[in-house]
């Protein structure tokens, strides 16, 4: 499969993560527009095409690094690797495959590319292809944006899963006097906080390392708080890739959110 763009091995890891996420997103938009598919079939096709592209490019541009992808078999040799790319080729497959909206398709899906090295996430990017934007783990400020959630009402806002909101969501909302707003994929919800469309994102259950790695490294680079729901650090490149819960929020809200969840 030909790459949508020609990428260079000479760029930094942060630049490469951004370029890969953006290029995979452009490929996914092409598949969405030209395949004639929808729903699960479109989601499956997008997953395969995006994963093939990311795997091929990383093998070419970072041949000594390991890769952990949602859509490929897990090679546990990564546990002894110095550097591991953690990717989600389509974060929000259901949202990606949903075309029957007034806008012609949902925008709250993403592509995740993150790099783990020596015990920590060190680089990453989250592309929101339908909005034409990619956020990378650099210090560039993010101007307030709209497009992932309805206009604000003036109250604080907590984004949650529309299909699986955590059982503690109401407690968090009450503690912050906030409204709960459903948004699609994990990356889209985390980027809603990065973009200023929400103040916090809370999740409990049903996630894996590839769901949060890129959103977390990007959010932390923008000065946001990221942790497990008990306040402990998020750990990546583990043998068991299940990483079920997550908080991404403005730092001044973290203590109140963690307290509400623990209570």
WOWO-V915621 format. One line per field, one symbol per residue. phi: phi as a letter, one per 30 degrees, with the letter a starting at -180 (. if undefined). burial: b if it has 9 or more other C-alpha atoms within 8 Angstrom, else e. Layout:
phi=???
burial=???
This chain:
phi=.dddbcccddddddddeddddddddddddddddcdicaidddedddeddddeddddddddcbddccbcbecbedcddedcddbbdcbbdbdjeddeddcdbedjldccbabcbbbcahjbdcalabccedcibbccdccddcdebbkcbdedcjdebccbddcbdddceddddddchcccbdbddedddddddedidbcabbbbjicbeddcededdddddcicdbaddcjdddcbhcecddbdbabbadedceddddddddd
burial=eeeeeeeeeeeebbbbbbbbbbbbbbbbbbbbeeeeebbbbbbbbbbbbbbbbbbebbbeebeebbbbbebeeeeeebeebebbbbbbbbbbbbbbbbbeeeeebbbbbbbbbbbbbeeebbbbbbbbbbeeebbbbeeeeeeeebebbeeeeeebbbbbbeeebbeebebbbebbebbbbbbbbbbbbbbbbbbbbbbbbbbbeebbbbbbbbbbbbbbbbebbbbbbeeeeeebbeeebebbbbbbbbeebbebbbebbee
